[in-house]
Amino acid sequence: MAKRPAAHPLVALVRGALSPRRARAAGPLLDLLARRLAALAEVARGRPCPLPGGAAERARWRRFLRPLEGTWHDGDENLVRGFLDRWGLPGQDPGVSVARGLVDAAEALARIEPRPETLWFYLWEMESLLSGRATGPRTPREQWGARTPREQWGPGPRARIPSVRNRTPWRS
């Protein structure tokens, strides 16, 4: 029988921050969180690993977080984003850097044991990042194709006015 990896310490912290009724109802979501953090750790190490959970789980997370939304304040957001917002290196896979940021933030939050509202914001931000990773384009080329909107549609009608054209850095 395969042994399950130990759950991330953040999962226990989130479980402890929930009311007993919500903790019972959130059991499957907390298991999903543990599996996601384990998969993100693999991706952060550069190993390709599919992230557990699909569209149904993302919708379930949103329903779970909706009543908690707005309970956090700017300090909670600044703390979490301080761990997540990092400079990416040229040529670095954005998926790996997002995974590394989420795992590092989870480890740091588990160490400092922040107030529950900070955890709710981390979960909300994690869901947003993973949702964007699952559905959205990763590079401008994937988003716009071979040409950017300016290349595709031109500089616009104001660029034809000489006084405006002389002030614009992207002169036509």
Secondary structure, 3 states (H helix, E strand, C coil): CCCCCCCCHHHHHHHHHCCHHHHHHCHHHHHHHHHHHHHHHHHHCCCCCCCCCCHHHHHHHHHHHHHHCCCCCHHHHHHHHHHHCCCCCCCCCHHHHHHHHHHHHHHHHHHHCCCHHHHHHHHHHHHHHHHHHHHCCCCHHHHHCCCCHHHHHCCCHHHHCHHHHCCCCCCC
